[in-house]
Every structure is written in structure tokens, then in C-alpha cells.
Amino acid sequence: MKYFFAIYISLFLFTSNVFSQEKVITHKVEKGETINQIAQKYTVTPYDIYQLNPDAQRGLKPNSILLIPNKVGAKITTPQTKTNGQSQSHLVIAKETLYGLEKQYGVSDEDLKRANPFLEEEGLQIGQIIIIPSKNISKKTPKKTVVSQDKFIYHDVLTKETKYSIAKKYGISIQELEKRNPEVINNLPIGYRLIIKGTAPKTEKVGEKVTVKAELNDGNKIEILKRAMIVIDSISYKVKPKETLYSLSKMFNMTQEELVAVNPELKNGVEIGMLLRIPSKIPVAIEDKKEYKSLSKKIAFGSRKRMALLLPFNIATIEGDTVNSTFARLKKDKFLNMTLDFYAGALIAIDSARTLGFPIDVEIYDSRETKNSSDVAAIIQNKNLENANAIIGPFYQSNAETAARLLNTNNVPVISPLSKDVGNPYPNLYQTIPTNEVIKNAMFDYMRKNKGNIIAVVDKKKESIVQYIKQYQKEVPFVAFKENGSLSAESLKSMLVKGRMNYVVMETGNTWMIKTTIATMLSSMATYQVQLVILEPNETLDTDEIKFLNLIKLKLMYPSVTNDYVSVEEAIFEKKYRKINNIFPSDYATRGFDMTFDTMMRLVQNKSFEETVNSAATKHVENKFEYYKKEDGGYTNKGVFIMYYDTDLIIKEAN
């Protein structure tokens, strides 16, 4: 590869003037850069880069030189369309949305989905070939059949998956998998779209990392942001018999289009009992909700509860941004992306609670917050939130503390979604993210509960782990090192105990130390019970140098804030979320659902919120809520999952 680049560097230096004016420029790879980032920087596609730099498919090395098509002379790959009589086909590439395609070709959502029935269930995905119906085709035209997708089979890499587990799932060898996807020979990025069967279309962006369970696409986020702008400061209205879209629009002095924009479910017609969102500036006589039966016998259908979400949309900043478009802002504003993901998950929780008949009124406000400022105090005062039963948000620790301080007199619970700072203690502040110390403690508590013999193999470079064990786990011994600095296998073996599970806590990024630890444990399995444990994510374990089957044999175990096992509940949530947003939910979206639904569930019990957290712990799609009262005030969440690799190659929760 060095020889390959050397030729091109020399050629570039010799003909620099020609290249600068024509088709190729060069780029020096910085540490941590990806093909996607480089492609965006030069406004080209990853495929364009791979065409000129085929060796780059095996990974990027810092300080290496890439040839980049010049904007002026480059021939950029674009979506291909083929006309066929009255219709044409379109190959879907990254960043495209249904809304964008409908605008591009001037077709309606109904006609596009009629011609491509699979869009209803699967949504729009990279690599799909869809039929674009002609504008003059009647709505009564028989459904178009889409080009068979069976010739292509894709797989999006999920967390903890390996080439071995994926190959076994599809009945192919690892060699076959690598042959079809040479870019994953050296690593297997989470979210990468693998080709399992068939040959990828030419415009498929080879090596592009497709984000799975990570984030909404830009088009959907803009739609969510628009909905947020309308939903904020809104109330709900229950549809009565004989009411129509026309009569409702007249009642609320809104156009039918505006009403549907706020309530997308109206696209399918008006139904009795629907709960509609109406901007609160419009005076409406709200009917008291009737009691509903619930799946839980503990739900109390007494007085209605009031819950508010304070989320940092910062809409005024977005609307006032004269430099960046909304699309551009979404690409670089991680905080906004996180907010919209959380909000999208929360909306599903609110809809689920409404379906179950929870007597809760939900209000959503833009907290307009940064780390050092917010509108929290003004919102609490102007919206009389001291009368609320619970507040979710704000996001920043300092702003959550402000809310807790202002609502402390009325003991209104303030549930902090993302902060885990110790901060200032307030009795009504609930921190929902377990601290790093709590996560590690949970792992040691589990091992002690099972009366295990705990041994620590810790690299000297892991000073924070060494200090943690010395301070909080003083009775845990450290395995010795030899004079040359290598791990002493003899020391490890001497610490093993018969008749008990020997938990070996290994914290190191050193490949040789990991191999020595694993080899020693494997050789001891005939005599001793051993299990490998890590306290923090370890990227070295995901490399090809460490055999995945050995981790399975040792049942690698680790603590996690989220549940890494795909449960039935998670599958149901993902399906519903994907149907609405056409993409898998990120961890923030799942957290938005779990936290919102948990809060609402606690509010409808025949107890105060504080009484429920003192008496019960809960587990939802991916998160646990096990609150404990802190000595200095407030509550902390100690809900941690203990996960392990089982022999059937599935990650499971330890009992």
C-alpha cells in the first residue's frame, strides 16, 4: 500500500499544476478520520474515493495520502433512474427520504407506496430499487411490482456482533463474508451494512457506515422539529361523535392542513375518542376524561395528573440562524440530534400511555438551555409548574438543579434524563443515569452475591481502576507481574479456588496480557470454575487477535446501563419506532421512551411518585430505574444490567 501511495505522490508532485486544475487532489488522513467525513469534506461520495484508492477499503491509516476527485472535474455518483413506459425505477442512496423523492418526482405518498408496497413495513433503505409511478397514472392502476429484492440480502452490524456470529446466522463462512465485504477484513464497525447475498449495485456506497440504532435521518428530524414547534404549548382534545375534520378545523380556527400537521394520525380519518393536540392559544372547553381500564390493577383513575417535559429544542436559535440551514445544523449539532431522538421516543411513550387510558395531561416546553443558561425559571413561573406532578428535564445538570430548587417547596419530582453529576443535593431531584462508580459496584455486588472468588488482572496504565479497587474493593487481590512487566500466569493460577466460581476481573488494553489471561483461564477450566469479567468497554476484545470463541467459553461478563439483549419488548418498540420514523431507534430514543413511560406509570399509582420509587424498581425496554435516596438528599439510579456471553452466542442478562 505504501508503494501504491508513493507512486501517486510522485506523480502528483510532478504534475501538480495539471491535477489542481483537473480531476484529482490529495488528502492526508488525520487520526480518527473516516471515509464518510473525508467524503463530506470534499463533497464527494465514499464510492468515488474507493474508486481511486481501492486499498482504503481495508481501513485508513493516519498520515497516509488519499486521492480525492476534484469538485470541478469529478464525476459524482448520483441516484440512477431508469424509465420504463409510464414508470421509472430509482436506486436509493444515503440521506434520501420518502418526502424528498416524492418532491423530486412530483408523486404523492399514496401513489409511491401503492407502487412499492414494501415501503409500508420496511421504510426507505439504502440499496432499494423502487418504482416511480408516472404522474398521469390513475389511482386505480394496479399495484406495480417492485424489482425483486431477493437477489440482495443485507445485514446491519449490531453491538457485540462478530463476523463469526453473523456468518453462522446466514449459513456462510467467514471467508465468504469477507470476500463480499473486503472492507471489514480488519475490523467490523457497528452499523456497517454487510452484503450477505448478491452483488451490490454500482451506486452502493462501498464501505459507508450505515448508522443502526443510532440516529434519525435529517428529513425525519426536521419533521419532528416542526412537530415540536407546534406541539409545544399545546393541549389535548377528545374527538366526539359526528365530528369531522372540517368541523374540527372550524372549531379551532385552523385549516385542515394545519390540524393534520399537528396530528398526523388524522391522515387516516377522524375517529371517535381520538386525542388531538391543539395549540393552547386556541380556547377550547376540554371534557373531563373518563376512567379507562388498564392492564395493571395498580393504576388509580382518580384526579388527573400533570406532567411536563422541558426539552432543549432551542427553536428560536434555529429559526434565527441566518448562516446554517436546518439540514446543516442537524449535521453538526449533536445536542439537537440527541434532543430530537429523546423526544421521538418520548412521543411513543405518551401515545402508549394514552392508549392505556392513563389520566395524565402532558405539556412540552422548549427549555432553550445551554450549559450556562436556560428559560427554565421563566417557564416554571409562567406555566405554574409548581402545580405539576412531575417534570422530565432539563438536560443539563445545572439547569435540572435550578428546576429542583424552584419546585422543592411543592416537592415536585424533577427527573433528570441524562446528567449523572453529583451536583448540589435537592430532595426532589432524581438522577437517572447510574454513575461510573455505581456501575462498577453493581458488578462486584453480583459476584459477591454468588459467593465468588474475585481476582483482579489490571494493567498498570489503568490507574483509575487500580485506585477504585484499592478504595472500594480492598479485599480483592491483584495478580502479580514478572520483572519484565509481563503478567505472571503462575500468580493467577495460585489465586484460583476450587468449589467456587473464580471471577477474573481483567482491565487492560494490552493484547498480549489479554491473551495470557485467557490462555491461563482456559487451561485451568478442567480443575476450576472460571469466568472472565470486564468493568468497562474494551475495544481490544473486538479485534481479530482475540478469538471470539474463547470469550464465549469463558462467558465474558460485564455491567451495562442498557440491556444489550434484544428482548420481546425491545423488538416491539423497535418495530413501532421504525414504522413511524423509518429508522431504528438510537439509545437516546429508547431512553426517551423508557423514562417517559416509567414516569407516567408511577404517576398513575395510588401513591405519590416518591413512595413508588421507595417501594419498587422497574425495568423497561433498555433501562432500569432502581432509585435510592442519597445521604445528602435526592435520589440516584442504581439500575444496572449484568450481561454475559452465553454458549449459544447470544448476549444475555445474568440472573
N, C-alpha and C positions, 0 to 999 in steps of 0.2 A: 504493500500500500504506500510506503514511503517513496518507493521508486516511481509509482504511478503519479504521486503528487509532485515529485521532483521534476519530472518531465514537463508537467503543465506549468509549474512555477517558472522554469527556464523559458518556456515558450511565451509565457505572459510577459516576462521581463524584456524579451527580445522584441515583442510586437505590442507593447503596452498601448501605444497610441491608437493602433487599429482596433484592439479589443475594447478600449474605453469608448470608442465611438460606435461599436457594432453590437455584438451579441453576448459577450461574456465579461463578467467582473469576478473578483475573488473575494473570499471572506475567510478570516482567521477565526477558528472556533474557540470561543471562550469556555471556561469551565462551567458546567451546568447547563449550557445551551442545548436546545433540542432542535430537531429539523423543523418542527412547526413554528417555533419562534423565529428561526432564520428565514423561513419562507414568508412569514408575515412581514418581517422587516424589509424585505425586498419586493413585496407584492407579487410573489410567485407561488407556485404550489410545491408541496414536498415532492410530488412526482417529477416536476421539472428539475429539481435538484438531484434526485436519484438518477435521472437520465444522464446527467453529466458526471455524476460521482457514484457509480454503482457500488463501490466498496463501502460507501457511507451507510448502506443498508445493514451492515454488521455492527453499527454503532459509531458514535462520534468521539474523537479523541481531542482533548484540549490542544490548542496551538496548531492543529492540522489545517490545511487550506482546502476550501471548497470552491468549486467553480459555480457561479450563480448567473443565470440568464439575465442580461441587461433588460431593464424595463422597456427600453426603446426597441431593441432588436429581438426580444424574446417572443417565442410563440407560446402563449399561455394556454394550458389545457382548460377548456370550458365545457359546460354541460352539453352533451350531444343529444340532438333530437333527430328523429327520422320520420318523415311524413309517409303516410300510407293511406291514400284515398282521402277519406274525410277526417282521419285522425292522425296523430303522430305520437311517437314514443319519446320518453325523456329519461336519461340516466341521472339519478340523484347523487349529488356530491355533498360534501360537508357544508354546513351553515344554511342549507336550503330549508325552507319551511313550506307547509301547505299553503299558507297565506301568500307567501311570495310567489309560488308557482301559479296560483290562481290569478294573481295580478299580472304576472308576466305573460300568461297565455290568454287572459281575459275570459276565464271559465269560472263557473260557480263551484262552491264547495260540494254542493249536491251532485253536480254532473261529474266532477272529478272522482268522487267516491263511488258513484254508480259505475264508472268505467273501471275502477280499481277497488273492488270490494274488500281486499285485504287491508286497505288503509284504515278501516274502522277498528280493527283489532290490533294491527301491528304498528300503525302510525307510519310516519315517513322515516326511512332508514337509508343510510349511505349504501350505494350499490344497487338499489332497487331500480327496475325499469318499469316505469308507469306509462299508461296510455293517456294522452292528452286528447280529449274529445273535441271535435270541431265545434265552433260556435253555433253553426246552423243546424246541428243535430237536434232533433226533437227530444224532449224529456222522456218520451215514450220509447225511445230507441232501446233495443235490448241491451243488456249489460255487456260491455266489452270484456273480453278475457285477457288478462294480463300475461305478458311473456312469462313462461314458466320459471319460477324461482328455484325449482328443484335442482337445476344444474349447478346452483351455487349454494353452499352451506357455510355460514359464518359462525364464529363464536367470539363473544366479547369477554376478555380475560377479567375474572373477578378476583377480589382479595384472597390471598392464600392459595390460589390455584397454581398448579405447576404443569409443565409440559407432560409429565407422566400421567397426572390425573386427567388432563384434557384428552390425551391420546387414548387412554383407556376408555373414557366416556364414549368416544366415537368409533372405537374398534380399529384404530390405526396405530402405526408405530411412531415413536418419537422422530425417527429418521424421515418418515413421510411428512410429519408435521413441519419439520424444519426445512424440508425440500420445498414445500409450498409457501413457507414463510421464512426465507433466509434471514430476514431482519431480526428474528428472535433467537438466533443460534446462541448468542452470547448473553442475552437477558430476555425476560418476559415481562414487559411493562403492564401494570394494571390498567385495564381499559382498552388494551390493544385489540383490534378486530382481526382475528385469525381467519385465514381461508382454510376450511376443512375439506371441502369438495369443490371441484371445478376450477376454472381459471378466472382470475379477477378481470373485469373489463379494463380496457386501457386507461380509462379516466379514473379508475380507482386509485386513490392516493396511497401509493405503496408506502408502508411504514408510518402512516399517520396514526397518531394515538387518538382513539375514539373514547371520549370520557363516558364511563359507565358508572351509574350510581354517583355521579359527580356534580353535574350541573345542568340546568335548563338551557336550551338553545336561546340565542339572542331574541329571536322573534317571539317566542313564548314569554320571555322575561318582560319584554315591552308590553305584551298584552296584560300580564299580571300587574305590571306597574300602572297601566291605565286603569285596571280594575281597582287597584289600591287607591288611586286618586279619587275614584268615585265612591268607594265603599267607606273610606274614612269619614267620620262624622255622619253615619247613616243609622237608620232604624229599620225594624222589620215589620212586615205587614202580611197577615194571613189571608189568602185568597178565599173569598166567599162564593157560594153557589151563584151561577148565572153571570159571574163577572168575566169579561173578555179582555184581550189585550188592548182593544180600543177604549173600553170603558175605564180600564185602569190608567191608561195614559192620560185620559181626560181628567180623572180624579186627582192625579198627582201633578197635573200641568206639565207633563213631559211628552216628548214624541215617542212613538212606539220603538224607534231605533235606540233612543236613549235608555228606555226601560229594559230592552233586551241586552244592551251593552253592560248594564249593571247586573242583570240576571240572565246569563247565557242559557239557563235551562228553559227559558221561555221560547227558545227556538223550536222546541218540540211541542209547543202548545201550552195553554193555561189549564191547570188542574186545580180542583178544589183542595184546599188545605196547604197549597204551596206557601212557603215563607219567602217573601220578596224583600230585597234590600232597597230602601228608599232613602235618598238624601234627606237628612234631618231638617233641612231648611224648609221642607215642604210640610205644612201642618196636616197631620193625619190622626184620626181617632183610632188608637190601637186597641183591639179587643183583647181582654184577658185570655191568656192561653188556658185551654182545658188541660186536665191531668191526663197523662199518657201512661200506658203500661210499659214497663221496661223489662229488659232481660234480667236485671238484677233486682232482687227483692229488697235491697237496702236503699233504693232510691226514694227520696222523700219529695213528694209533689206538693209541697206547701207553698210558702211565699217564693216568688221568683227571685233568682239570684242575678247579680250583675257582675260581669267580668269585662275587663278592658285589656287590650293589647297595646303596648307602647312600643312601636317598631320604627327603627331609623331609616325610613324611606328617603328622607331629605329631598322631598319633591321640589321645594322652592329652589334649591341649589341646582337641581337637574333642569328645571324649566328656565332658570336664569343663566345657564351655561351657554354662552354665545360662541365658544370655541369648539367644544366637543358635541357631536350628535349623541342621541341616546344610545345608539349602537356602539359608538366609540367609547362612551363612558362605561358601558357594560363590559367591554373587553378589558378594561384596566382597573375598574373599581371592584375589588374583591369584596369589600364590605357591603356594597349594594347587592352583589350576587348572593352573598350569604343571607342577607335580609330577605330577598325575594324567594330564595329556596325555603327558608324557615316559614315565611308567610304562606307559600303554596301548600306546605304540609299542614299548617295550622287550619287552613280553609277546609281541608278534607276532614279534619277532626271536628270542626264546627258543624259541617254538614252531617257527619255521622251522629253527633250528639242531637242535632235537630231531628234526624230520622228516629232516634230512640225516644224522642219526646222530652229531653231534658229541659226543665223550666229555667233556662238561662238566657239573659239578654247579653249579647256580645257587642262591644264597641271597639273600634280600631282607630288609633290616632297616630299621626306622624310625630315621633318624638324629636325629630330634627336634631339628632345628637352627634357630637364628636366626643373625643376623649375628654375634652376640657369644657364643653358647653352643651346645652340642650334646652328644649322647651318644656321639659318635664314639670317644673314647678308651675308654669302658667297653665298647662293642661290640667293638672290636678286641681288647681283653683277654679278655672273657668268651667270645667266639666263636672265639678263636685265629686271627684273620685274618692273623697273620704267616705262616701256612702257605698262604694263598691265592695264586693265580697272577695275579690281577688284581682291582682294586677300581674300580667305577664310582661316582663320587660322592666326597664330598658336593658339594652345590651351591655353597655359599658359599666364596669363595677362602680365607678364614681357616681354615675347617674342613677344606678339602681339604689345606691346608698341614699342619694337625695330623695328618691321616691319613698324609701322606707322611713326616713326621718320625718317627712311631711305627713305620712299616713300612720305613724307609730301610735299617736293618741287614740285613733279609732281601731287600732290593731288590724289594719287591712293587710293581708299577706301580699308581699311583693316577691314574685318568683323570678329569680334572675336566670335567664335562659343559657348564657354562655360563659359568664365570668366564674372563676374559681379562686379569685384572690381572697385572702383572709380579710383584709379591709377593716372598716370600723363595724363593731357589732351592733346590730339592731334586732330586737326580739321578733320582729315581723319580716325579716329578710331571709329568704330561702335560696341557698346556693345549690344549683342542680348539677354542676359538673364536679365530680369527685376530684380531689387534689391528688397530685402525684404520690404524696405520702399515703393517702388513703388507699390508692390503687395497690401499692406495694404491700401495705399492711393486710389487705384482703387476701393476697396470695399466701402470705405467711400464716394468717389465721386459718386458711383452708388446710395447709399442710399440718399444722398443729392439731386441728380438729380430727384429722385422720391418723394422729399419733405417729407421724412420720419422723424419720431421722433426717435432719436438714444439713446439707453441706454446701459451702459456697466456693465456687470457682470464679474468681473475679480478677480481671486484668488490672494491673496497677494504674493504667491510664483511666480507669473508671473510678475516679476519686469520689464522685458524688455517691456512687453505690457503696463503696467501701465505708464512707462516713455514715451513710444511712444504716448499714448493718451494725456497725460498731455502736451507734447511738440507740437504735430501736430494736435490734435483734442480737443483743450482746452474746447470747449463748450459742449462736451459730458459728462453727469453726470455719476457718479459711484453709483451703488446700495449699500446701507449700509449693514453692518454686525451686528449681535447681540453681546452681551457681551461674549457669549460662543464661538464666532468665526464662527457661522453658518450664512448662508445667510438670510437676512430679506425679506420674501415674501411680507410683508406689504410695505416695501420700494419700491420694484419692482412695485407692483400694483399702488402705488401712483404716479409713473412717467409715467404711460400709458396715452395716449391722444386719445380722440375719434375723428373720422373723418379723421385720418391719419394712415399710416402704422407705427406700432411701431417695429423698428428693435432692437432686444435684442442681443447685441454682447457678447457672452459668451466665456470666456477663462479660463478654469480650467480643471485639470485632476482629480479632486475630484468627485467621483461617487455620493456622497450624495448631493453636491452642484449642480451637473448637474440635478439630479432627482428633486430637489427643484425648480430649474429654469424652467424646462419643465412642472412640475405639475402646477406651478403658471401661466405660459403662457396658458396652456390648459384650466384652469378654467376661464381664462379671455376672451376666444375666443367668448363667447356669446355677450360680450359687446364691445370688442376692436378688431382691426385688428393687429395681431402679427405675426412676422416671426423671426425664430432663425438664428443667424449668427455666424460663427467662422472665425477667421483670419488665423489660422494655422491648419495643420492636427492634429486631436485629436483621439488618439488610444482608449481612454475610450469609445467613442461613438460607436466603433465597437464591444464592448463586449456584452454578452447576458444580462447583467444587465440593459442595456439601450434598451428599446423597439424600434425597427426599425420603427414601425407604428407611434409612436409619432413623430419621426423625419420627417416622411412623412407629418403628419398633420400640423406640424409647418414649412414645406417647407424649411428645413435646407439649408442655402445658404453660399457659401464660394468662395474666389478668387483662381484662379489657373493659373499657367503659361501655362499648356497644357489643351486641350479640352477633358474633361472626357466623352463627349457624342460621341458615335460611329456614325459618320456621313457617308453619302454615299461615300464621298471622302476617308475617312479613311478605309472603307470596301474595296474599290477598291485597295488602296495602300497595305493593309494587304494581300489581295489575290495575288497580283503580287509579293510582297516580299516573301511570303511563297512559292510560286511556284519556285522561284529562290533559296531560302536558306533553304527550308523545315522546317521553324520555324517562329513563329510570330516575328514581329519587336519589338525591345526594344524602349524606349523613345529616346535613343541616335540615333538609326537608323532612326526613324521618324523625328527627328530634323535634321539629315544629309540630308534627302530628302527635308524637308521644306525650310531649309536655303539655300541649293544649288539652288533649283528651284526658290526661291524668288529672289536671287541674279541674276540669269540668266534672269529672266523675266524683272527685272529692267534694265539690260544692253541693252536689245533689244528695249527699248522705244526710242522715238525720243527726248530724253532728257539725261542729264547727270545723273549719279547714285544719286548724291546729290540732284538734282532737283526732282527726283522721290520720295525720302524719305521726302522731304519737302512738297510735294503735295498729297501724298497718303499713306494710311495704307493698309496692306494686311493681309489676313488670309488663311492659307493652311490646311493641314491635321490635325495637332495638335497644331500649333503655330501661334501666331500673330506677326506681325512686324509693330509696330507703333512708328517710330523713332521721337525723339525731340532733338533739339540742346541744349546742356548744356551750361550754362553761361560761364564756364571756358574752353570750347572747346570740340569738339567731339559730338557724338550722343549716346543717351541712348534709349533703347526699353521700351515702356510703354504698350506693348500689353499684356493685362491680360484678362482672361475669368472669368466671374461671373457665377458660376454654382449653381444649386439648385435641391433638390429632389422634383419631381413632384408627384401628386397623383396617376399617373399610374405606379409608382415605377421605373420610368426612370429618370436618371440624365440629365438635360437639361441646355442649356445656357440661362441666363436671358436676356431679350430684353433691 
